[in-house]
């Protein structure tokens, strides 16, 4: 019965963990604001806007000068189409990620100007009075598409103040990249000093996510994330922006982001320029921003500031290459230490199989192979215990209702015969975190999104099995495993519970992602084969006197 107990124990631990995870999301302690410091550099004078008590920068409200409306420009490489007006990026289509598997499906829209689904990335320079530098397209061209053989494509904007300060902003998209390089070049061509700062902000109306442990999206981070070299990775879900207190942290070499299931948008300021990180909540709008540095340009001085805007899927290797710590946006929670190598191993197996479903099957084979010595010891211990069941029954009959004496006599027997009744626990304890770690890989690995296993049956490993074949197979495997294992030592009630367990598990798994159920079915089938082999192997082992 060890295989059935393994299934049952893992199932209950999994459900308990999901419930605990949901409780933890609602009762997590508030983040502690970091101490406020001031950063400065050589001329031109560079500093950081001072923090206010409310967690923002203590400056005047933004003022927009009367100017011509900002014009849209379209920037496109082979994987990303952007709509931008110099100040904001208001629309982003992920060209290689369709919204559904239907023929002709439109690409995923990550940034969106629709007020009901608003999600924009902003970068605004303002003077000391709050006057915004209003950017306009440079030149007459409004559409920029990467050419065949070209490595990148660019679009530029220019703003000039009445006092003679010029800002030139250049957006650069490299081929195959979701990282937009945004370079700002400020020049003071006037006669008077100019002081201003930049705010890079991500703002959106949060998407509606259906709660429940059968909806994988509800376990992905939907909210803000940020990183600093001192405090590392931090996060906060949308409803808790205000509840957990203000974010008021000055950071050099970090990033801010808004995350959702499979996709991420992040501002990465220039690594050697400090910024004030803050969160804001206005009605149904939530935002995170990095403000700074503040610069003072005397006549003739110039200043450059380059940032990266990631707009795209959570691709572990490319995120890690974009900025320190950005790979942590692949949020595996407490299972990061296991999920990262499992994700890496799945990727390597996919290079062999070219199919994520078969990669999961091979993953189970490798894990089962690695754990086989422990499993063999488990089966040997269980076989030994079965051999002594008649003697245990005799002890139970001898001591009758005196459970304490019966337990002591049974422990003495175990000690004398060197039987370890807990010998089967270690493989189970190892399998549980591996199983949960794989669940988080399925949640976060965008490579598995809409990935098929067997076309016409499992067309998306991250969705439920549409025909419930895998959950039924799982129930069948459990039932067959039960048939191989006599229910020795169980009372009638326990036997009935174990007999209905295959049906309970089949119904439970009908609501889980097909990739996860595939893992369970493969694990159970291999476990059943191992159990048959080891029962045959140890069946004839002589009983010790």
N, C-alpha and C positions, 0 to 999 in steps of 0.2 A: 504493500500500500504506500510505499514511500513516494512513488511517482505522483499518485493522487494527492497525497498530503502536500507535495511540492506545489502542485497546481493550486490547491486550495489556499495554502499559506501565502503564496505570491499574490493571488487574486485579492485576498483580504488586505494584505499590506498595501497593495497598489491603490485600492479604493480608499483606505485610511489615509494614505499619503496625499491623494488628491483632495480629500476633504480638509486635511490639515493645511495643505497649500492654500486653499481658498480662504480658510480662516486666517492664516498668516497674512494674506494680502490685505485683509481688512483691519488687522491689529498690529501691523508693523510699527515700530517706534519711529518717531519723527526724526528727520535728519537734523544734525547739528550744524548750524551755519559756521563756515570757516572764518577765521579771524581776518579782518580787513587790513590790507597793507597797501603801500603805494609803490608803483614801479616808475622808474625814470631812466632816461638814457641821454646820450650826448645830443647836441644840437642836430636837427631841430628838437626842441623840448618835447619829450614824450612822457605822458603820465597816464594814469587810469582814472576814469570818472569815479568820484567817491560814492559809496553806498549810502542809501537812505535807510531809515528805520523800517520801512516797509519792504525792503529787499530789492529795491530798484536803484537806479542812478538818480542822484539829486540834481536834476537839471530842469530847465524850463520845458514846458510842453512844446512838442514839435510844431513848427510853423512852416507852412508850405507857401512859397512865394507864388504870386499869380504868374503862371507860365503856360506855355502850350501844353496840351495833354500829352502824356507820355505815349510814345508809339511802340507798338509791339514788333519784335524781331523774332524770327524763327531760326533756331540753331539745331542742327541735326548731324549726328554721326551714324554709324551702322546699328547702334543698339538703343539710342535715346533721341527723342525729339523734345525740345524745350521751347516754350514761349516766354520771352522776357522783355522787359521794358527798361532795362538799365538798373532800376531800383529793385524790382521784384522779379522772381521767376514764378510765373503764375500757372504754368501748365507743364506737365511732364508725362510723356507716353513712353512706356518700356516696351520697345518694339519686338523683343523676342519673348515676351511673357504675355500670352493671350489671357483674357479674363476667364474664358472657359475653353473646353475642348471642342466646342461646336465649330464647324467649318466656317471660316470667315469671321471668327470672333475678334473683336477689337482688342487692342493691347491694354494692359493694365495702366490705369491713369493714377499716378502717384500724387503729383501736385495738380491742384484744380482751383479755378477761379469761381466756380459755381458757389454762391453764398451758402447753399444748403450743405455743400461738401467742401467748404473752403479749406485749402491747404496751400500755403505760399511760403517761399523762402525770400527774406528781405535782407538787403545790405544798404544802410543809409548813413551817409556822412552829414553831420549837422554842425553848424557853427555854434559859438558859445551862447548865442541868443536863442538857439533852437531852430535857426533858419536852415532848411534842407538844401543840399546841393542837388538840383534837379537835372538828371541826365537825359540826354537826347541821343538818338543814333548818330554815329559818325558816318557820313556819306549817305548816298541815296539807296543803297541796297538794303533789303529787309529780310531776305531769306538766305541762309548760309548752310549749305549741305556739303558734307565731306565728299571730296572727289575721289574717283577710283585711283588707288595707289598713294593717296595722300595720307600722312600720318595724323593730321589734326585739322580742325576747322575753328575759326575764330570770328567773333563779332565784337565791335567796340562801340562805346558810348562816351560822350563828353559833356561836362557841365562847367560853366564859367560864372563866377559871381561878379557882382558889380564892382567889387574891390580888386578884381584881377586874379583871384584864385581859380586855378583850373584843375579839374579832376578828370582823368581819363581812365575808364574802366574797360578791361579786356576780358572777355569770356573765352576760354579755350577748352575744346573737347577733343581728346585723343581717340583714335580708332579703338573700338571695342571697350571703351571705358565709361563708367558711370560717375567718375570723379571730375567735376567741373572746376577748372582752375580760374579763379577770379582775382585778377591783378588790378590794384588801384594805384595810380600814380598822381600824387598831388604836387602842384607847383604854385608858389606864390609869386606871380608876376606883378603884383601891386606894390604900393609904397608903404603899406602898414602891415603890422603883424596880424596873423590870422590864427585863431585857436578853434579847434573842433575835434570831434571824435566820431568813430564809426560804431554802429550797432548792427550786428548780424543776428537775425531773428528767424525762428521757425514758428509758424502760427497755423492752427487748424481748428476746425470743428471736429471733435472726435467721432470716429465711426461707431455705429451701434454694433456691439458684439453680444451675441446671445450667450448667456451664462450657462454653465453646466459642464460636468467633467466629460460628457460625450462630445463636446464641441472643442476640438483642439485649439481653435483660435482663441478661446477664452483663457488659455494658459500661456499664450505668448504675451510679451509685454506690449500693452497698448498704452503708451505714455511717453514720458521724457526720460532720457538717459544722458549722463554726462561723465566726463573723465578728467581727472587731474593726476599728476605724477605723485602727489602726496596721498590723496585719499582713494585713488584708483577709480573703479567703476561704481557709479551710483545710479539709482533709477527711482521713478515715481509714477504711479498710474494717474490717469486723468482725474478721477474724482477726488484724489488726495492731494492735489496741488496746494490748495489753501490749508487743508486739514493738518498737513504735516509741517506747517510753518514755512517761512520764506527761505529761498535759496539765495544766499548773498556771499558768493565765494569768488575771490580773485585768483585767477589761474593763469599760469604761463605753460604752454605746451599741452593743452588739453583739447576737448571738443564737446559740443552739445548736439543733441539729436532728439528727434521724435521717431519712435519705433512702432511698428505694427507687425502683424503676422507675415513673416517672410520678407518684409521690405523695410527700408530704413532711409531716412533723410537726415544728414548730419552736416553741421558747419564745423570746419577745422581751421581755426585762425592760425596765422603764421606762428611757428613754434616759439620764436624768441620775442613775441609781443604779448604783453599781458592783457587780459580781458576780465571783465566782471560778469560772472555767470548769474543769471536770475531767471525765476519762473514768474509767470503772470497768468491770471485767470480773469477774464472779462465776459460775464454772461456765459455763453456756450463756446467761447473762444479760449483756447489754451495755447500758451507759447513758452518757449525757452529761448534765451538770447545770450550772446556773448558781446559785451559792450567794451570797446577799447581797442587800441590805446587812444588816449587823447594827445593831440600834437599841437605844438605852437610853431608856426612857420613865420620867420621873419622874411622881409623882402628878399627875393631871389632864392630862397631855400626850397627844397623839394623833399618828399617823403613817399616811400613805397610800402604798401601792405598787400600781401598775397594770402588768399585763403582758398581752401578746397571745400566744395560743396558736393557731398555724396548724395546722389539721387538714384536709388536702384535697389536691387535685391541684396539680401544678406549673403554675400559670398565670402566665406571665411578667409581664404587666402588673400583675396584682393582687399578686403577691409583691413587686414593686418598690414598690408603693404602701403596703405593710404596714410595711416597715422598710428602712432603708438597707442595701444589699448583699444583701437576701434574694432578689432576682432572680438572684443568682449561683448559687443552688441549682439553677437550670437548668444543669446541669453539662455544658458542651460540650467540656471539656478545652482542648487547645491550639487548637481551632478556634472558640473563642468569638467572635473578631473577625469571622469569616465566618458562623458559624451564627446569630448574633443577627440580622443584617440579612436572612439568608435566611428565617428564621422570620417576621420581620416582613413580608417581601415575600410569602411564602406566605399569611399571614393576610389581606393586602390583596387578593390574587388570589382567595382563597376568598370574599371579600365579593362578588366579581363572579360567580364560577362556582357558589357554594354547594355545591361538591364538591371535596374535597381532592385527588382524583385528577386532575381537570382543572386544578386549581391547579398541580400538579406539572408537567403538560404545558405550561401557559403559562409556568411558571418556566424550563423548558428553552428554550422559544421565545425568551424575553427574553435569556437567557444566550447562546444561539447568535447572536442578532441583535447583541448587544454585541461578541461576539468575531469577527464575520464579517470585518472588515477584516484581522485577524490570520490567519484561516483562508484568505482569498483570497490573501494574501501567501505562505502556506504552500503552497497548491496551485500558485501561479505558480512558486515555487522548485522544487517537485517536477516540474512540467512541463518546466522548463528542464533539470533534471538528466536527465530521460528523453531529451531531444533530443540530449544529449551522450553517451548510453550507447554508441553505435558508436565514438566517439573514445576513450572509456575502455576499451572492449574492445580497440581497437588498441594502446593503451598497455600493457595487460596482456599482450598477445601479444608485444609488442616486448621487454619486460623479463623475461618468463618468470617464473622462480622468485625473482628479486631483488625481494622485496616492498618493501624500503626505497626503491629507486629508483622503483618503481611508485607508491608513496605520494607521494613528492616530486613526480613528474611530474603526478599527478592533482591535488595541491594547487596546483601552478602553473597548471594548466588552470582550476581553480575561481577562482583569483585573477584570471587574465586575463579570464575571461568573467563575473566578478562574480557567481559562484554561491555561495550560502551553504548548505552541506549541513545546517547546524543550524537553518535558518530555520523548520522545522516544529516545533521544540521548544516555543516559547513558548505556543502554544495548548494543548498537552498539559499543560505545567506549570501553566497557569491552571486547566484543567479538573480536575486531580487534587484540589487542596484544596477546590474547590467541591463535588465529588462526596463527599469525606469529610465536609465540613461538613454536607451534606444528610443523610448517614447519621446524624450525631449529632442533627440536628433530628428525624428519625424516632424516635430513641431517647428523646428527652426531651419532645417536644411531645405532651402528653396529648390535645390536640385531634384528633390523628390516630389515637389509640387506638380500635380497632374502627370507624374511619371507612371507609365503602365507596367504591368507585369505580363499578363497574357491578354492580348487584345481580344475584345469581345466578351471578356469576363471582368478581370480587374484592370480597368483603364486608368485608375488613379490610386496609387498606394496610400495616399493621405486621406482618402475618402472611404466610406463604408463599402464593404463588399455588396454590390447591388443585388446579387442573387443569394446572399447569405450562405454560400457554399463553404467558405473558410470557417465561419463559426460552427456550422454543422460538422465539418471534418474534425474540428477541435473536440466537439462533444463525442464523436465516434472514437477518436483516439483515447480520450479519457475512459470511455466505457470499456474498450478493449483492454486498456491497462488494468482496469478494475477486475476484469475476468481473469487476468493472469495472476492476480494477487488475492488469495483467500483472506477474508475479513476476520483474521484471528484476533481474539481478545476484545472485540467490539460488542457492545450491547446492542439489542435490536434497534433502538432509536438511532444510535450512531450509524448502524448499517443502512437504515433507510435514508438518512441524510446523505451518506456517501453515494447511494444509488441514484439519487436525484441530482447530484452535483453536476454530472455531464450536461443535463438539460439546463440547469441554472447558468453554467458557464457559457453554453451555446447562446442563450438569450442575451447574456451580458456582453459577449463579444460581438454581437450583431451591430452594436452601436459604436464600435471602435474602428480606427483606421485599418484598412485592409493590410497595410504593411506590418502593423503591430500584431494582428491576428496571424499573419503568415509566419512571423517569428515564433509565436506560440505553437502553431500547428507543427512547424518543423522541429521545434524544440521537444514537443511532446512525442512526435513520431520517433525521433532519434532516441529519446529517453526510453520509450517503450522497447525499441530494438536493443538498447543497452541492458534494460532490465531482463528481457528474455535471455540474452546471452549470459549475463552474470548469474541469473537463477539456475541456468543449465550448468554453468561453470562451477558454482559453489554447492549445488544440490547434493552431491555425493560426498562432501567433506565429512569425515567421521566426527562424531560427537566426542568431546573430551570428557574423560572420567572426572 
